Every structure is written in structure tokens, then in C-alpha cells.
């Protein structure tokens, strides 16, 4: 068994990111293996899935002990995802010779990463919108929502789609499924969404991993290299997660996912560089402006800043790159202060200071 210490380091970076942000590792680890280490797409997918099969029960056990798992949702999600995870692996291997299978896997992976990046942006917008509505009403995001009730058919469909994506690409269980659950069940707390998604992913990735082993894609040395780096790094990342500037990390992850996706889809290097530069300068500024607009004026007034001014600076100065600098200042210095006020109902409910 050969241990690749470069992949160990990559696994540590991905594991730390997962522990710090909760984002699914497949969306990062698989493209890293393909792009930077030249691993074949099918071997990267299968080895990453086997590593996830070993790691996910650790996090799932934490949520089970904390009783933050909706087992009725897990049941219907797994009914759809487990057979489709098996099917996804065998479908991709039945489409042609080995070279064609590798090309198809690479293309599927690229499009799925774009979908995952879009899902992250949508999730951030959805959470911000709900939080704003709750703050304006002087309550919590889950207040005034309908009681929880399982929606069987939509939940089953989410399982079917999520299982197919994981079987084809290893991506989806931690980035796309949870967004679908947020839309279907807005009354669930964040911990319940994460716990349910994590536990349903255990049999899901297990099914996909077993299918890849059966078709002969699995590489023991590659999986061991991933686990050696990622297991301790996940624990370290979780320990420092409370200190991480989430508003900066999330856009950075979206940037990495988009860049990886476009590279896997064989976009010309020059065009890719231009698009990523525009994304970094303009997209980050717009993200900051949207996030800043979701905090009520009274919170801004309490820290002595003008909301409208900060939103306008990020939007209007985005085309010349200065807006990104204002966005960085907002996420690292101002947003944490607004979050402290927003999480204190007594302060959040006070009238604005004029």
C-alpha cells in the first residue's frame, strides 16, 4: 500500500475546511485529486466515497447523541438514495469503454460542482432572508412556521436525485441535499437539518462506495492517504469553527468550487482566468452587499455605522475592484458585531438610535 504524502496534506486541508464549515468533503476532495494529482475521475470518486463512508459515522454519532436527527426523513431519503447510488455507479460504467467512462465522470463532476456552488449561494441567500424576516418581527427564523410534517413524495425525490449524483460524482450528500431539505422543511432548526443530512448520508455514501468497490475502481493507498490527513484535520477544524469568519469562508468555497468545475469542463485557461478574476472582484462585493442589506438599520445604528452607505460602497465600487475590499472589511470587522446584536433579542428589538 503506497501512501502519497501530497494527498495526505490535501486531505488535511479539506478535512479542516469540512470541520470548520460543515461543507461536504466530496465537493472539494474529488476535484483536487483529479486536477492537481492526475488521479482518474472514477478512482478519485470511489476512493473519496470509501473515505467518507468511514468518516461520516463519526459526525453522525454526535448528532444522534444530541437527538438532532429526524429519523422519519432519514427513512424516506434513504429509500430513494441507496438504490440510486448503486444505479449511478453502474450506469456510468455501462456507457462505454474505460476512456469514455473517465470523460463522462469528469463532465458529470464538473456540472455537479457548478450545481453545488449555486446551491451554496442559494442557501446563504435563503438563510439571510429568513433571518431578516425574523429580526424585523422581533423573533426567531423558525417562529410562525407550519408544524413539521413529512412530505413523502418530495422527500423521496430528493433522495433519488441526491443518490444518483453521489453515485456518479461523490458530490451532493453534503451540499445539495441539505438545500433541498431547507426548502421542504423551513421549520427545522439548523442542527436538525445538518444532523438529518449527515445521518442519511451514511448509508448513501456506503452504498455508492460498495458499488465502486464491486466495479473495481477502489484504490486502498489513495483512500488511506485521504484518511490519514483528513481525520485529525476534521477534529481540529471543528474545534476552531467558532472563530472562523464564515462570511469570508463561504464565498471562498464557492469560488474554489466554480473554478474546479470550469477546469474540469475544459474551459480555456485564459478565459477561465478572466472569469475567476471578475468573480473574485465583483461577486464577492455583491455577496457582501446582499448580506449587509439583510441586517436591520437599528443594528447598524447600534454600532455607529450607516447601513445604506456600506451597501452602496460594495455595489457601486465592485466594477473597479474596490468593492471587494469593502466586502472583506464588512465580513471580517462589521458582520460579527451585527451578529452579536442580532443574536441578543433584547438588543435587536430596541428602537434604532438616531
LOVOTI-898847 format. One record per residue (C-alpha): y, x, z; residue in one letter. Coordinates in steps of 0.001 Angstrom, whole numbers, plus 524288, in hexadecimal, padded with zeros to 5 digits. Example, Ala and Ser with C-alpha at 12.3 -4.5 7.8 and 13.67 -1.06 7.14 Angstrom:
BEGIN
7EE6C8300C81E78a 7FBDC8356681BE4s 
END
This chain:
BEGIN
800008000080000x 80CDE806137FB9Dx 819378037280387x 825E9804087FBB2x 83094807E280543x 83B328036C7FBF5x 835757F5C07FC7Cx 8346E7F70D80B50x 843307F95080BBAx 845847EDE280267x 83CDD7E55180AF6x 844D07E946816D0x 851997E59E8100Ax 84C397D87180BC8x 845F67D5F481910x 852BA7D8E182006x 859F37CFA3816E7x 84FEC7C4E88190Ex 8507B7C677827C3x 85F487C647827ACx 861557BACF81E68x 854B97B30B81E13x 8541B7B3FC80F4Fx 846AB7B483808F5x 8424D7C25980622x 83BB47BF487F92Fx 848CD7BD027F2AEx 84C967CB0D7F5D3x 83FFF7D2F07F6C0x 839B67CEC47EA02x 8453A7D22D7E10Fx 847297DF177E849x 8390B7E2CD7E589x 83A517DF377D72Bx 847C17E4E87D448x 848547F12F7DCB1x 83A117F5247DE30x 834957F0F57D114x 829E77E8A87D742x 8241F7DEA77CDECx 829587D0F07D095x 81BFC7CB377D3D6x 818A97D63E7DD51x 826117D5107E3B6x 824987C6567E555x 816C67C7157EABFx 819367D24D7F43Fx 825AE7CC177F94Dx 81E767BF457FB7Bx 8137E7C5E880311x 81DB37CCCE80B81x 824997BFCA80DCDx 817917B98C81171x 816877C36481C90x 824CC7C2B2820E8x 828087B43282063x 81EEB7AFFD82B79x 826D97B8C08348Bx 833607B12F83237x 82C157A44E83132x 826127A65F83E92x 833917A7B48449Ax 837D579A8F83F2Ax 82B1A7940584323x 82D207988185124x 83B1B79392850C9x 836A67865F84B61x 83FD37872183FC2x 83589783908358Bx 834A57761982F4Ax 826057757B82D2Fx 82691768E282565x 82ECE76FE881B36x 8260C77BE081B6Ax 81A647733981839x 8206376D0080C08x 82685779A480750x 81973780BB8084Ax 81240775D180142x 81ABD778BC7F579x 81D05787497F6B9x 80F7078CC87F97Dx 808A9787E57ED1Ax 8149A78B0C7E4CAx 81545798E17EA37x 8074279AEB7E5C6x 80A4B7946F7D8C3x 8167579CBB7D664x 80ECC7A9617D755x 803E97A4EF7CE4Ax 80D8979EA67C4BAx 815037AB597C2BBx 808417B2E17C0E5x 8030A7A9517B6E3x 80EA47AA6D7ADAAx 80AE27B6E47A68Ex 807417C53A7A74Fx 80BAA7CE2B7B258x 8185C7D2597ABB4x 81C177C44C7A8DDx 818F47C07C7B6F4x 821B67CB5C7BC2Dx 82CF77C7407B346x 82B9B7B8F77B6FBx 82B107BC427C57Fx 837457C4977C420x 83E897B9B07BD1Ax 83A407AF547C6D6x 83E9E7B8467D1D5x 84C167BA2E7CBBEx 84EB27ABA97CA23x 849737A8A07D7B9x 852777B2C77DDC0x 85E0E7AC617D6F7x 8598E79F6C7DC96x 858587A58C7EA16x 8661E7AB4A7E939x 86B7A79E107E520x 86418797A07F04Fx 86A597A1017FA05x 877F579DC07F504x 8750B78F327F57Cx 86F6E790638032Ex 87BB47973D80811x 8845878CD2801DFx 87C18781C480768x 87C277876A81520x 88AC67899F81486x 88D5E77BDD80FC5x 88562775CF81AB6x 88B8977E9A824F2x 8993277B1682046x 8965A76C8E820CCx 890E776E1182E81x 89C7A7761783339x 8A62076C4E82DD0x 89EC676181834FDx 89E4B7696B8417Fx 88F66769E7841D1x 883BA7714E83C93x 87E66771A582E90x 87241769E383275x 87A0175EEC838FFx 87A687518A8325Cx 86F06754B88294Cx 8638E74BD7826A0x 857B274D6982FA1x 84D1E7568D82AE5x 842AC7505D82260x 839497574E8193Ax 83BF7754FF80AC3x 82E3E75746805D4x 82FC6757B47F707x 83BF7760767F67Ex 8360276982800BBx 8296A76A667F902x 8311F76DA47ECA5x 8386A778817F3C6x 82B3677E097F7D4x 8260D77D5B7E9EFx 831EE784577E413x 832D578E4D7EF0Fx 824617916A7EE1Ex 8250F793727DF75x 830C879C937E094x 82A4C7A4A17EB48x 81DA37A58F7E387x 824F27AA4A7D786x 82F207B33A7DDB9x 82D707B41F7ECAFx 83B5B7AEB47EDC7x 83EC37A13D7F2D8x 8388579EF780019x 844237A43E807C5x 84FAA7A1A77FEBFx 84D757959F7F654x 844AC78CEA7FEA7x 84DE578D4780A4Ax 85959788A6801EAx 8513977D277FD51x 84DE3779F780B75x 85C4E77A4A80F01x 85F2C7703D8046Dx 853CC767678080Dx 8555C76852816CDx 8639F76AE281A9Bx 860DE765D682859x 8585E7719882BB9x 85E0977CC483391x 85ED578A2C82D4Dx 853FB78F5483610x 84B1C78419831E7x 84DB9786BB82386x 84ABB7952E824FFx 83ED4792DD82D97x 8390A7889282497x 83B86790BB8187Ax 835C079CEA81EA3x 829547964D82379x 826A678F1A816B1x 8283979C2380FADx 81CC37A22D81717x 811E579AD180FDEx 81A3079AAE80392x 81B667A9728023Dx 80D8E7AAD580743x 808617A2727FC1Bx 8104A7A9DA7F1F5x 80C437B6F97F7ACx 7FDC87B3757F77Ex 7FEEF7AEEC7E969x 8052D7BBF27E582x 7FA5C7C3577EC7Fx 7F0337BB697E51Bx 7F6417BEB27D7E0x 7F6FE7CD2C7DB6Dx 805B07CF997DCB8x 805977D4027EAECx 808527E25F7EE4Ax 8053A7E62B7FC59x 80DB87F2687FCA7x 8198B7EAFC7F788x 8180B7E02180196x 816197E9EF80CA6x 8227C7F1308088Dx 82A417E48480914x 824ED7E0CE8167Cx 8270C7EE4181CA2x 8358A7ED4E819A2x 837FA7DED081B12x 831157DAFB827C1x 839517E3538312Fx 8458A7E10882901x 844387D23682A0Bx 844187D35E838D8x 84FF67DC59838DFx 8574C7D38782F78x 854B17C7A6837F8x 859D17CF09843D2x 866E17D21983D69x 8682C7C54F835EDx 872327BFC683F65x 87B6C7CB0183C1Dx 87A027CA2B82D69x 885BF7C4FC825A4x 87E0D7BA1981F04x 889757B66C8164Fx 888E17C3D980FF4x 87A157C55680FB7x 877427B875808D8x 880387BB1A7FD22x 87AA97C8D87FC53x 86CD57C35E7FBACx 870E07B9DB7F102x 876C67C55D7E998x 86A247CD417EAD6x 861B97C1C27E69Ex 86A3D7BEE67DACEx 86A717CD347D6CEx 85BA77CE4F7D82Ax 859757C1D07D07Bx 862077C5E07C51Ax 85BBF7D35A7C4BCx 84E257CD517C464x 852987C4857B94Ax 8563E7D0C87B187x 864E47CE9C7B0ECx 86BA87DA567AA77x 870897E4157B492x 87ECC7E3D67B033x 87F8D7D5097B06Fx 8787E7D4B37BD88x 8824E7DE407C34Ax 88DEC7D6127BEC8x 8881A7C96D7C406x 884CF7CF787D130x 892787D52E7D26Dx 8986E7C7DC7CFC0x 88F057C1AA7D944x 892637CB7D7E3DFx 8A11E7CA3D7E237x 8A29A7BBCC7DF22x 8966E7B5657E4B6x 898027BB4B7F246x 8A6417B72F7F2D9x 8A30C7A93E7EECDx 897FB7A8C77F8BAx 8A1A67AD0B8033Bx 8ABD17A3047FF1Ax 8A1F3797EB7FF49x 89CD379C0C80C95x 8AA8B79D7581219x 8AE3F78FEA80D2Ex 8A30878A03814FAx 8A93A78D4E82217x 8B3387835182727x 8C18C787258281Dx 8C17A785CE836E8x 8B7A0790E2837F4x 8C0037999982F6Ax 8CC02795FF8375Ax 8C535799DF843E9x 8C3577A7D883F0Dx 8D1437A82B839D9x 8CE6E7A84D82B37x 8D1DE79F4981FF9x 8C5E5799658196Bx 8CC6F7960F80C7Ex 8D1D17A3DE80AFDx 8C48F7AA6480CC5x 8BDB77A11680383x 8C8097A30B7F8F6x 8C8057B1E57FA29x 8B9707B28F7F7AAx 8B9ED7A94F7EC02x 8C6707ADC47E557x 8C3EA7BC5C7E72Bx 8B5977BBA77E330x 8B7DE7BEE77D4B3x 8BE2E7CBFD7D81Ex 8B4127CFBB7E25Fx 8BD0B7CEA47EE30x 8B7547C1877F1F8x 8AA5A7C8347F517x 8B13F7D0E07FF01x 8B7337C4F08058Dx 8A9BC7BE9680578x 8A3DF7CA7880C3Ex 8AE987C9F18168Dx 8AC587BB6081851x 89D9D7BC7D81A16x 89DE07C84B82323x 8A9EE7C56F82B7Ax 8AE417B73C82A7Dx 8A1E77AF438286Ax 89B717B3D383523x 8A7677AF0F83CB0x 8A7127A1E9835C8x 898887A08E838B6x 89AC87A2EE84737x 8A4CC797F78477Bx 89C6A78F1183F19x 890D0790AE8483Dx 898F678CCC85401x 89AA977DE08533Ex 8A5A377DFF85D32x 8ADC7787B08557Fx 8A9FA782668481Dx 8AE72774F584C08x 8BBED779098509Cx 8C7A57753E8485Cx 8CCF777F6983F48x 8D74D7889F84472x 8E3E9787B383CD3x 
END
